[in-house]
Amino acid sequence: MRRRLMPLSLKVILIIVGSQLLLYILFALLILKGSTDAITASEEDSFRLLGDTIHWSIDDELAKAELALDYMVRDPLLIDLFAGRDRSGLYAYVKDKYEPIKDRVVRFHFHLPDGTSFLRVHNPASFGDNLLELRPMVRDVLSLKQKVRGIELGRDGLGLRVLMPLWKGNTFIGAVEFGMDFGSGFVKTLKHKFGGDYYIFLFGGDQQYSLIAGTLDKPRCPTADRLISPLKQGTAQLSLDCSHARAVGLYPYRDYSGTVIGFIKAEMQRIPLSDALESIQNRLFLLGLFLVLSLLIASLYAMNSFLSPLGEVVQKTHLISEKILSGDVSYRGSIRHGAAEYQEIIRAVNRIIDALRDRENLLQAIVEGIPGIVYYVDRNFKILWANKLTLSRFPRIKEEYLQQYATGFFEHERSLIIRAMNSGDIEVFDACYMYNSEGQECWEHVAVPVFDTEGGVSHIIRISQDISDKRKAEMELRELNENLERRVEEEIQQRQEGERIAEQQSRLAAIGELATGMAHEITQPLNAIAFSVENIKNRFDQQNLNEAYLHKKIAAIVSDIERVRRVIEHVRLFARGGPTDYQAAFSVNHCVENALSLMGTQLATHGIDVQLNLETGLPDIMGNPFQYEQVIINLISNARDAVEERILAESEAHTLDVPAGIITIRTSLSDNQIILAIEDNGIGLPQGEESRIFDPFFTSKPLGKGTGLGLSISYGIIRQMGGSIRFESLEQGTRFLVEVPIIHGSSGGIL
C-alpha cells in the first residue's frame, strides 16, 4: 500500500508550529538553566551566610560576656573582697550587678587557684567543691592564668563560657566565670532572628550523635549518615532533598580547644532570594509563551497569504505527474499563475519532464545495446516492453508470454521469475536447448529484481545471453587442460626416473670408488682362513691335531667368514639404497663409521690421514641411512681427490716440503641440529665457480674422473631430510657442513 502524502499546507503549518515550539522550548530551557543556576547559587550563598551568622551569634554572646566580665575584673572592691575570701561580702556586692544580666548569663562563678568553687552567684548555697577534674576550662584558666572562652561540655552539659584570671597586684588570686546558655534559649534566639527551626546535636562514638536542644521536639528532616563524616572533619553540609523543608544546613561547632564536638542543624522553610528568583522565572515563562503565541499567529497569517494560490499549482502538477507515470513524457502541462515564484516551479517541472524523456531514450539505447534478449516483467507475469532482438525472435511474446512460449527457451521461466521476486536477489542459471535443425544452443538466463519505493520487488528485468560459443570454448579448454595435466604428469615421472637413475649411477660410482677398500676388507679375512686351513692340514698330516686346537681354528675361520659376510651385506644394502620413501631413525656417527670401514683402507693406501672427532651421545636423526652414508662417501671421495690433486700439483712444482693429506671428520650438536663437518687440506674450490658446485653435472675434476652428480644428489638427499648442506673455503682446503634436525624427543645413542 502506498503511503499517503501529507498536504503541503499542513507541512508548512507543522513546520511553523514546530519551530515556534522549539523556540519556546529553547527559551524556556535558557530561562530554566539561568534561573536554576541563580537559585542554586543564592541557596548556597544563603547557606554559607546562615552558617556564618550562627557562628557570629556564638561569638557575639561570648564577646558580650567577655566585655561585661572584663569590666568587673577591673573593680578594686571586687578584687579586695575576693582576695580577702569574704564570701558574704562578695555576694552582697555582686548580686545587684548580676541581677540585670542573669537572664542571659546563667552562670556567675568565682574559682580559687586550687580549683575549689568559692562562690556561685547564681547558686550561692553551693560552694567548696573542686572542679579541676570536671571542668577543663577551669583547669586551663587556672594553669595558664589567661583568659579562656568558648563552648564547654561539662557535667551540666553544653554551655558558652568566658573565664578570666583575677590578680591583686602581681598575685594570682583565682578566676571568675560567666556562663551562657547553649541549648533551648540559644536556638530560640536563632529562630527569632532568622526564621526556620534549629537543633543542637552532640557527637558520640563512631557515627553516633544525640539531640541536645531544638525549636521542635525532633527535626522534620532526618540526617543522612553520609554527612556525619565530613561534619566531624569540620565541613558544613547543605541538603536540598528533604520534602519538609526548602533547605537543610548542617554546621559543625567546636569547643574552646578547637575540637569539633557537634553540629547545629537549620531547617529553612523559605529562602527570600531564591523565592524571588523563582517568581521571576515563572513570569519569564509566561512572557515567553505569550511571545511564541503572538509569533505563531502572525506566521500562520503570513503562511495563509503565501500558500493560498498553491491549490491550483498543486492540482495541475498532480495532473502532470499522472501523465508522466502513464508514460507520456512529452506532456508539458499549462500551469499559469501571476506570482513569479510559481512560474519558477512550472519551469522546473518542465525541465524534469525533458530530463525524463532524455533518460528514457538513454535507457532504451542501453537496452538495445545489450547483446542478448531483454524484456521487462511485472508481478502478474505481463511483459511491459522488450528489445528488438526479443521481438524479432519471439514476435508475440507480449500477448502469449508463458502460454505459447512456455517450453524450450522458456521451460524454467516461471520458476526463475518467482525465485527472483521472493529472494530479492539476482537469480542466474544456464541451460542448453535443441534449436530447430541447426543443433544445440546454450543460454545464460538472468533475472534482476526492481524494487519499488517501499522496498518490495515490483518488476523483473529478464536478460538472456547466448553462451554457446563460450560453452564450446570451455569444453576445448577443459580438454586442453586434461592433456596438459597428463603431459605434466608424464614429464614429472620422466624427471623422477632420471633423478633415480642419476642417483643410482652416483651410488654405483661410489661403489666403484670403494672397490679397493672392499678388496682389502675381504682379502684379509680370506688370507686368515687360508692360513688356518693350512695349519689344520699340517697338524693332521703330522697326526698332531687335537680337538681343542681344531675348535680354536674353526672359531677363527667362522669369525673371518662372518666379517666377510658383513662387508658383503653392507655393500649390498648400500648399493640397493632401500625404497625411495624409506625412513628410519639412525645415528650419524654410525654412518660415518660404516663409510670409513669401506674407505679407510683406500685412504690409508693413498697416504691420507683421517682424523675423527665424533661427539658421543648424539641424538638420532630421521631419514634414509643409506642415502646419508652415500652423502658421506661422496664428500670423503671429493676430499680425497682434492688432497691428491694438491699433492700432485705441489710435487710437479718441486715443492720441498709437501704437507701430508689430512681429512678431518667432526660431528656435533647445535640448536637441535646434528652437524657433520668434513674438512680437507686439498686444492680447494676453483675461484668463480663456488655458486655452481651443487648444480647437476658440474665438476672441476679432469675429464672422465667425475660425473658431476655427487654434490647435486647429496644436496637433494639432505634437503629431503629437512636439512642443509653448505661449504666454507679455507686458507688451504675446503670444509663441507651438513646440518640435519634431530628427532623431537630423541635422547641420543647409536643404532
DOGU-149215 format. One record per residue (C-alpha): x, y negated, z negated. Coordinates in pm, whole numbers, padded with zeros to 5 digits. Example, Ala and Ser with C-alpha at 12.3 -4.5 7.8 and 13.67 -1.06 7.14 Angstrom:
! DOGU-149215
> u|v|w
> 01230|00450|-00780
> 01367|00106|-00714
! end
This chain:
! DOGU-149215
> u|v|w
> 00000|00000|00000
> 00135|-00340|00097
> 00195|-00584|-00185
> -00049|-00876|-00188
> 00133|-01204|-00130
> 00085|-01497|-00363
> -00058|-01821|-00209
> 00198|-02098|-00164
> -00010|-02346|-00363
> -00024|-02110|-00658
> 00352|-02059|-00633
> 00410|-02434|-00640
> 00176|-02473|-00939
> 00355|-02191|-01123
> 00693|-02343|-01042
> 00584|-02683|-01172
> 00423|-02539|-01484
> 00720|-02311|-01543
> 00970|-02593|-01500
> 00773|-02817|-01738
> 00751|-02538|-01994
> 01121|-02471|-01951
> 01195|-02840|-02008
> 00975|-02840|-02316
> 01140|-02524|-02449
> 01485|-02671|-02389
> 01376|-02996|-02552
> 01231|-02807|-02848
> 01543|-02594|-02881
> 01764|-02902|-02879
> 01546|-03068|-03142
> 01532|-02747|-03344
> 01905|-02698|-03323
> 01990|-03055|-03414
> 01734|-03087|-03690
> 01817|-02743|-03829
> 02184|-02833|-03843
> 02093|-03165|-04010
> 01860|-02993|-04259
> 02123|-02728|-04336
> 02385|-02998|-04381
> 02152|-03201|-04603
> 02070|-02893|-04812
> 02438|-02813|-04851
> 02517|-03175|-04941
> 02226|-03181|-05189
> 02352|-02850|-05332
> 02702|-02992|-05383
> 02567|-03320|-05519
> 02344|-03138|-05766
> 02641|-02932|-05888
> 02847|-03245|-05932
> 02556|-03411|-06113
> 02521|-03119|-06357
> 02890|-03131|-06439
> 02869|-03509|-06469
> 02583|-03466|-06716
> 02801|-03237|-06927
> 03091|-03481|-06908
> 02855|-03770|-06986
> 02732|-03603|-07306
> 03089|-03532|-07413
> 03204|-03886|-07326
> 02925|-04048|-07526
> 03003|-03828|-07824
> 03374|-03897|-07790
> 03312|-04273|-07777
> 03097|-04267|-08093
> 03338|-04033|-08271
> 03635|-04248|-08177
> 03461|-04547|-08337
> 03403|-04353|-08660
> 03761|-04228|-08699
> 03878|-04588|-08699
> 03664|-04673|-09006
> 03910|-04719|-09301
> 03647|-04646|-09564
> 03553|-04317|-09400
> 03922|-04223|-09390
> 03969|-04310|-09758
> 03662|-04112|-09868
> 03767|-03804|-09667
> 04130|-03830|-09777
> 04014|-03851|-10139
> 03794|-03545|-10082
> 03493|-03738|-10206
> 03219|-03521|-10050
> 02925|-03705|-10208
> 03063|-04048|-10130
> 03146|-03945|-09774
> 02798|-03802|-09717
> 02633|-04112|-09860
> 02848|-04332|-09638
> 02793|-04149|-09302
> 02432|-04027|-09332
> 02292|-04364|-09229
> 02533|-04377|-08937
> 02427|-04022|-08834
> 02054|-04087|-08850
> 02023|-04276|-08514
> 02213|-04010|-08316
> 02108|-03686|-08478
> 01855|-03611|-08205
> 02139|-03598|-07959
> 02427|-03493|-08190
> 02304|-03177|-08361
> 02630|-03109|-08545
> 02837|-03359|-08753
> 03114|-03173|-08933
> 03433|-03252|-09132
> 03713|-02989|-09145
> 04006|-02965|-09384
> 04358|-02894|-09243
> 04339|-02530|-09357
> 04016|-02472|-09158
> 03779|-02497|-09456
> 03445|-02667|-09393
> 03442|-02981|-09608
> 03112|-03141|-09510
> 02832|-03060|-09268
> 02644|-03390|-09242
> 02365|-03211|-09053
> 02350|-02950|-09332
> 02525|-03091|-09644
> 02440|-02792|-09859
> 02664|-02563|-09652
> 03040|-02605|-09703
> 03351|-02426|-09820
> 03365|-02151|-09552
> 03681|-02110|-09345
> 03625|-02140|-08966
> 03972|-02075|-08825
> 03882|-01726|-08703
> 03528|-01809|-08597
> 03582|-02143|-08422
> 03861|-02153|-08162
> 03815|-02527|-08105
> 03859|-02591|-08482
> 04174|-02382|-08478
> 04313|-02574|-08178
> 04243|-02927|-08312
> 04399|-02840|-08650
> 04704|-02674|-08497
> 04759|-02917|-08211
> 04644|-03225|-08407
> 04499|-03354|-08081
> 04152|-03428|-07951
> 03965|-03123|-07820
> 03640|-03142|-07618
> 03426|-02913|-07404
> 03191|-02616|-07422
> 03245|-02368|-07702
> 03100|-02021|-07758
> 03089|-01986|-08135
> 02895|-01791|-08389
> 02596|-02020|-08339
> 02604|-01979|-07959
> 02692|-02229|-07688
> 02740|-02595|-07759
> 02908|-02914|-07640
> 03181|-03003|-07888
> 03414|-03301|-07945
> 03674|-03266|-08224
> 03923|-03538|-08325
> 04211|-03525|-08577
> 04193|-03761|-08880
> 04502|-03939|-09006
> 04570|-04153|-09308
> 04876|-04339|-09210
> 05112|-04069|-09089
> 04945|-03798|-09294
> 04717|-03549|-09122
> 04414|-03505|-09342
> 04180|-03292|-09124
> 03937|-03323|-08832
> 03587|-03447|-08758
> 03344|-03285|-08506
> 03039|-03389|-08303
> 02834|-03104|-08156
> 02562|-03147|-07889
> 02300|-02908|-07764
> 02387|-02694|-07460
> 02067|-02499|-07431
> 01697|-02580|-07403
> 01744|-02950|-07467
> 02013|-02977|-07201
> 01812|-02801|-06925
> 01501|-03003|-07009
> 01708|-03321|-06968
> 01824|-03194|-06627
> 01467|-03122|-06518
> 01352|-03464|-06636
> 01627|-03639|-06442
> 01645|-03434|-06119
> 01335|-03215|-06098
> 01333|-02840|-06044
> 01395|-02570|-06302
> 01727|-02491|-06471
> 01863|-02191|-06657
> 02185|-02133|-06852
> 02340|-01787|-06828
> 02635|-01641|-07022
> 02863|-01376|-06869
> 02906|-01042|-07040
> 03120|-00745|-06937
> 03166|-00646|-06569
> 02870|-00780|-06368
> 02650|-00840|-06672
> 02507|-01178|-06769
> 02235|-01293|-07010
> 01990|-01584|-07014
> 02066|-01838|-07289
> 01809|-02107|-07217
> 01581|-02227|-06939
> 01295|-02459|-06850
> 01087|-02143|-06789
> 01086|-01811|-06968
> 01264|-01649|-06671
> 01380|-01760|-06326
> 01144|-01736|-06031
> 01421|-01604|-05805
> 01642|-01309|-05904
> 02018|-01350|-05883
> 02189|-01125|-05630
> 02469|-00914|-05776
> 02695|-01002|-05482
> 02703|-01365|-05607
> 02839|-01284|-05954
> 03199|-01213|-05850
> 03254|-01548|-05673
> 03081|-01723|-05966
> 03326|-01566|-06210
> 03603|-01698|-05990
> 03462|-02049|-06029
> 03295|-02086|-05685
> 02944|-02234|-05673
> 02684|-02048|-05460
> 02382|-02163|-05258
> 02095|-01926|-05173
> 01808|-02002|-04931
> 01646|-01658|-04921
> 01400|-01696|-05210
> 01031|-01733|-05127
> 00952|-01904|-05464
> 01195|-02193|-05427
> 01326|-02414|-05149
> 01686|-02354|-05256
> 01870|-02195|-05546
> 02206|-02325|-05668
> 02438|-02133|-05899
> 02704|-02348|-06070
> 02973|-02191|-06289
> 03074|-02371|-06609
> 03394|-02337|-06811
> 03466|-02351|-07181
> 03701|-02608|-07333
> 04004|-02391|-07237
> 03909|-02379|-06867
> 03775|-02020|-06861
> 03453|-01952|-06663
> 03210|-01811|-06918
> 02874|-01852|-06746
> 02669|-02036|-06488
> 02377|-02276|-06457
> 02102|-02176|-06215
> 01899|-02452|-06044
> 01575|-02369|-05857
> 01468|-02663|-05638
> 01114|-02673|-05502
> 01187|-02958|-05268
> 01482|-03149|-05126
> 01373|-03501|-05027
> 01623|-03548|-04746
> 01551|-03206|-04594
> 01175|-03265|-04618
> 01216|-03598|-04438
> 01417|-03431|-04161
> 01154|-03159|-04120
> 00887|-03427|-04086
> 01091|-03598|-03815
> 01139|-03260|-03646
> 00762|-03197|-03630
> 00698|-03543|-03488
> 00959|-03489|-03219
> 00793|-03159|-03125
> 00459|-03336|-03079
> 00623|-03616|-02880
> 00793|-03365|-02651
> 00467|-03176|-02595
> 00292|-03499|-02506
> 00566|-03589|-02256
> 00558|-03243|-02096
> 00178|-03253|-02056
> 00200|-03601|-01904
> 00466|-03488|-01656
> 00267|-03175|-01576
> -00048|-03372|-01491
> 00149|-03615|-01275
> 00329|-03329|-01096
> 00005|-03142|-01025
> -00147|-03454|-00877
> 00158|-03512|-00653
> 00164|-03145|-00553
> -00201|-03150|-00456
> -00144|-03459|-00240
> 00154|-03294|-00071
> 00008|-02945|-00013
> -00341|-03038|00097
> -00252|-03024|00474
> -00081|-02687|00440
> -00405|-02488|00471
> -00421|-02536|00846
> -00049|-02475|00890
> -00066|-02152|00687
> -00369|-02028|00884
> -00208|-02084|01222
> 00124|-01942|01105
> -00062|-01633|00996
> -00207|-01603|01347
> 00142|-01627|01498
> 00274|-01355|01265
> -00008|-01122|01371
> 00084|-01178|01736
> 00448|-01101|01661
> 00355|-00785|01471
> 00142|-00670|01763
> 00446|-00702|01992
> 00359|-01021|02174
> 00683|-01208|02107
> 00613|-01452|02390
> 00332|-01615|02191
> 00438|-01960|02070
> 00127|-02098|01898
> -00009|-02455|01893
> 00028|-02583|01538
> -00028|-02958|01515
> -00015|-03194|01219
> 00074|-03556|01168
> 00332|-03504|00893
> 00687|-03481|01021
> 00774|-03215|00758
> 00522|-02968|00910
> 00644|-03031|01263
> 00981|-02906|01147
> 00812|-02588|01017
> 00646|-02538|01358
> 00975|-02575|01542
> 01139|-02328|01301
> 00861|-02072|01365
> 00903|-02106|01743
> 01278|-02060|01705
> 01209|-01739|01512
> 00986|-01616|01797
> 01260|-01685|02052
> 01513|-01505|01837
> 01281|-01204|01804
> 01236|-01187|02180
> 01616|-01204|02234
> 01668|-00938|01966
> 01416|-00709|02134
> 01592|-00749|02468
> 01927|-00672|02298
> 01792|-00361|02123
> 01634|-00242|02448
> 01970|-00278|02625
> 02143|-00087|02343
> 01890|00194|02354
> 01918|00225|02731
> 02296|00236|02698
> 02289|00541|02471
> 02391|00843|02685
> 02104|01064|02587
> 01732|01095|02520
> 01597|00834|02274
> 01241|00775|02154
> 01059|00624|01853
> 00806|00830|01649
> 00568|00719|01372
> 00441|00928|01080
> 00147|01051|01291
> 00384|01204|01549
> 00300|00937|01801
> 00573|00812|02034
> 00571|00432|02038
> 00844|00384|02300
> 01111|00585|02485
> 01413|00504|02700
> 01422|00557|03076
> 01611|00889|03060
> 01341|01031|02831
> 01058|00919|03059
> 01234|01050|03370
> 01283|01396|03221
> 00952|01412|03031
> 00711|01178|03221
> 00406|01245|03000
> 00582|01263|02664
> 00381|00975|02513
> 00050|01149|02591
> 00144|01514|02537
> 00417|01498|02267
> 00413|01822|02061
> 00126|01953|02271
> 00252|02023|02621
> 00607|01951|02503
> 00632|02199|02215
> 00873|02471|02334
> 01228|02487|02465
> 01380|02144|02407
> 01105|02062|02154
> 01096|02402|01981
> 01218|02268|01644
> 01093|01910|01690
> 00818|01906|01428
> 01034|02060|01152
> 01319|01816|01232
> 01087|01512|01206
> 00929|01638|00881
> 01271|01703|00721
> 01393|01352|00801
> 01071|01193|00668
> 01080|01395|00344
> 01452|01360|00270
> 01506|01004|00392
> 01843|01119|00533
> 01970|01165|00886
> 01896|01521|00998
> 02106|01693|01269
> 02101|02034|01437
> 02236|02186|01758
> 02059|02427|01991
> 02107|02579|02335
> 01826|02645|02586
> 01782|02804|02923
> 01707|02522|03166
> 01530|02644|03485
> 01756|02845|03711
> 02069|02637|03662
> 02163|02804|03339
> 02200|02711|02974
> 02204|02363|02820
> 02322|02273|02469
> 02185|01966|02290
> 02258|01789|01962
> 01930|01663|01808
> 01943|01374|01555
> 01650|01229|01355
> 01724|00887|01198
> 01470|00762|00938
> 01349|00400|00949
> 01232|00251|00617
> 00955|00002|00553
> 00971|-00287|00305
> 00863|-00061|00019
> 01148|00186|00077
> 00936|00461|00236
> 01006|00627|00572
> 00769|00474|00829
> 00923|00586|01160
> 01184|00817|01307
> 01430|00738|01583
> 01500|01058|01780
> 01831|01083|01966
> 01938|01389|02166
> 02273|01423|02344
> 02379|01685|02596
> 02676|01867|02442
> 02705|02147|02700
> 03047|02030|02816
> 03154|01987|02453
> 03048|02344|02369
> 03234|02475|02672
> 03547|02283|02573
> 03517|02412|02217
> 03499|02772|02340
> 03802|02720|02563
> 03989|02556|02272
> 03893|02845|02042
> 04030|03099|02293
> 04344|02890|02333
> 04389|02879|01953
> 04341|03253|01926
> 04604|03314|02195
> 04835|03062|02030
> 04795|03228|01689
> 04871|03567|01844
> 05181|03432|02019
> 05298|03260|01698
> 05249|03581|01504
> 05445|03778|01765
> 05721|03518|01759
> 05736|03536|01378
> 05757|03916|01393
> 06035|03895|01651
> 06220|03642|01439
> 06181|03859|01128
> 06304|04161|01322
> 06601|03958|01445
> 06681|03850|01091
> 06651|04209|00971
> 06887|04329|01245
> 07129|04045|01169
> 07125|04132|00801
> 07180|04500|00883
> 07468|04407|01110
> 07616|04193|00834
> 07579|04482|00590
> 07741|04725|00836
> 08022|04473|00891
> 08070|04461|00515
> 08078|04842|00503
> 08345|04832|00772
> 08539|04590|00555
> 08508|04841|00268
> 08633|05138|00469
> 08989|05116|00331
> 08872|05095|-00028
> 08627|05379|00026
> 08903|05599|00173
> 09123|05533|-00132
> 08838|05593|-00374
> 08759|05926|-00206
> 09116|06039|-00119
> 09243|06001|-00476
> 08993|06246|-00633
> 09027|06484|-00332
> 09405|06498|-00386
> 09347|06570|-00752
> 09107|06850|-00659
> 09364|06997|-00417
> 09637|06989|-00686
> 09404|07156|-00938
> 09312|07435|-00694
> 09679|07490|-00603
> 09772|07515|-00975
> 09495|07768|-01033
> 09619|07973|-00732
> 09980|07969|-00859
> 09872|08078|-01206
> 09661|08351|-01051
> 09950|08476|-00837
> 10173|08479|-01144
> 09899|08653|-01342
> 09925|08370|-01593
> 09568|08245|-01561
> 09371|08238|-01882
> 09012|08135|-01946
> 09089|07811|-02133
> 09316|07683|-01853
> 09057|07779|-01591
> 08779|07591|-01777
> 09002|07283|-01808
> 09083|07272|-01438
> 08725|07340|-01334
> 08606|07050|-01557
> 08865|06820|-01391
> 08752|06932|-01044
> 08383|06870|-01134
> 08472|06520|-01265
> 08655|06433|-00942
> 08367|06567|-00735
> 08123|06350|-00938
> 08347|06049|-00876
> 08336|06113|-00502
> 07960|06161|-00518
> 07912|05830|-00698
> 08121|05645|-00441
> 07932|05801|-00151
> 07593|05739|-00322
> 07678|05376|-00392
> 07787|05319|-00032
> 07472|05495|00093
> 07245|05275|-00122
> 07438|04962|-00026
> 07411|05048|00342
> 07037|05113|00317
> 06978|04797|00107
> 06633|04909|-00012
> 06297|04782|00118
> 06278|04416|00218
> 06036|04343|-00068
> 06233|04545|-00325
> 06261|04356|-00655
> 06427|04466|-00980
> 06593|04318|-01287
> 06970|04361|-01269
> 07296|04239|-01416
> 07518|04001|-01219
> 07830|04139|-01395
> 07734|04493|-01290
> 07702|04383|-00926
> 08046|04217|-00944
> 08197|04536|-01085
> 08031|04751|-00814
> 08162|04523|-00539
> 08516|04532|-00683
> 08500|04911|-00712
> 08466|04918|-00332
> 08705|04631|-00250
> 08957|04637|-00535
> 09198|04880|-00369
> 09181|04689|-00038
> 09258|04358|-00212
> 09546|04512|-00403
> 09684|04661|-00080
> 09684|04309|00070
> 09872|04174|-00231
> 09578|03969|-00362
> 09534|03944|-00738
> 09173|03943|-00863
> 09123|03755|-01191
> 08796|03836|-01369
> 08631|03617|-01631
> 08285|03767|-01681
> 08080|03628|-01971
> 07932|03913|-02175
> 07572|03944|-02283
> 07428|03753|-01985
> 07052|03782|-01927
> 06923|03971|-01623
> 06803|03812|-01302
> 06525|03930|-01068
> 06584|04027|-00705
> 06734|04291|-00478
> 07061|04401|-00644
> 07198|04550|-00320
> 07143|04222|-00135
> 07308|04031|-00422
> 07603|04272|-00407
> 07619|04207|-00031
> 07647|03833|-00108
> 07939|03903|-00346
> 08116|04123|-00086
> 08066|03854|00181
> 08215|03584|-00044
> 08510|03806|-00154
> 08577|03902|00209
> 08578|03535|00314
> 08807|03451|00021
> 09044|03738|00122
> 09056|03620|00483
> 09121|03259|00373
> 09406|03370|00143
> 09563|03588|00415
> 09534|03307|00672
> 09704|03064|00433
> 09987|03309|00353
> 10039|03384|00726
> 10045|03013|00815
> 10297|02934|00540
> 10514|03233|00637
> 10524|03126|01001
> 10624|02779|00881
> 10915|02945|00692
> 10799|02814|00358
> 11045|02930|00094
> 10808|02979|-00199
> 10476|03117|-00074
> 10225|03139|-00362
> 10064|03479|-00408
> 09699|03520|-00317
> 09456|03486|-00607
> 09081|03532|-00615
> 08911|03426|-00940
> 08561|03552|-01024
> 08368|03397|-01314
> 08014|03438|-01447
> 07842|03210|-01699
> 07501|03090|-01823
> 07392|02725|-01796
> 07039|02573|-01812
> 06868|02914|-01768
> 07080|02981|-01456
> 07335|03261|-01408
> 07629|03101|-01229
> 07866|03320|-01022
> 08182|03134|-00918
> 08425|03292|-00662
> 08736|03079|-00615
> 09037|03138|-00391
> 09366|02963|-00318
> 09329|03017|00054
> 09349|02786|00352
> 09021|02606|00270
> 08735|02496|00492
> 08802|02318|00823
> 08757|01944|00792
> 08442|01805|00952
> 08274|02146|00963
> 08160|02169|00599
> 07795|02093|00680
> 07777|02386|00928
> 07915|02673|00723
> 07569|02809|00636
> 07448|02790|00998
> 07390|03125|01174
> 07678|03242|01399
> 07912|02967|01282
> 08259|03093|01193
> 08605|02942|01161
> 08776|03283|01194
> 08960|03393|01507
> 08759|03544|01791
> 08648|03900|01718
> 08710|03882|01342
> 08390|03719|01214
> 08023|03740|01317
> 07924|03405|01165
> 07630|03571|00985
> 07774|03639|00639
> 07720|03299|00477
> 07393|03237|00663
> 07246|03567|00539
> 07388|03508|00190
> 07220|03166|00184
> 06883|03323|00277
> 06916|03601|00017
> 06990|03358|-00268
> 06714|03115|-00163
> 06468|03409|-00158
> 06567|03484|-00520
> 06485|03124|-00615
> 06848|03022|-00646
> 07104|02816|-00462
> 07449|02864|-00312
> 07698|02582|-00259
> 08071|02527|-00226
> 08341|02293|-00355
> 08661|02215|-00167
> 08964|02241|-00397
> 09312|02097|-00361
> 09410|02445|-00237
> 09128|02678|-00154
> 08753|02683|-00194
> 08509|02761|-00474
> 08165|02905|-00399
> 07896|02873|-00668
> 07588|03098|-00670
> 07312|02997|-00915
> 07007|03221|-00979
> 06744|03167|-01255
> 06727|03424|-01533
> 06419|03634|-01604
> 06193|03450|-01852
> 06225|03618|-02191
> 06533|03822|-02093
> 06767|03883|-02388
> 07074|03982|-02190
> 07254|04307|-02129
> 07385|04517|-01841
> 07181|04758|-01632
! end
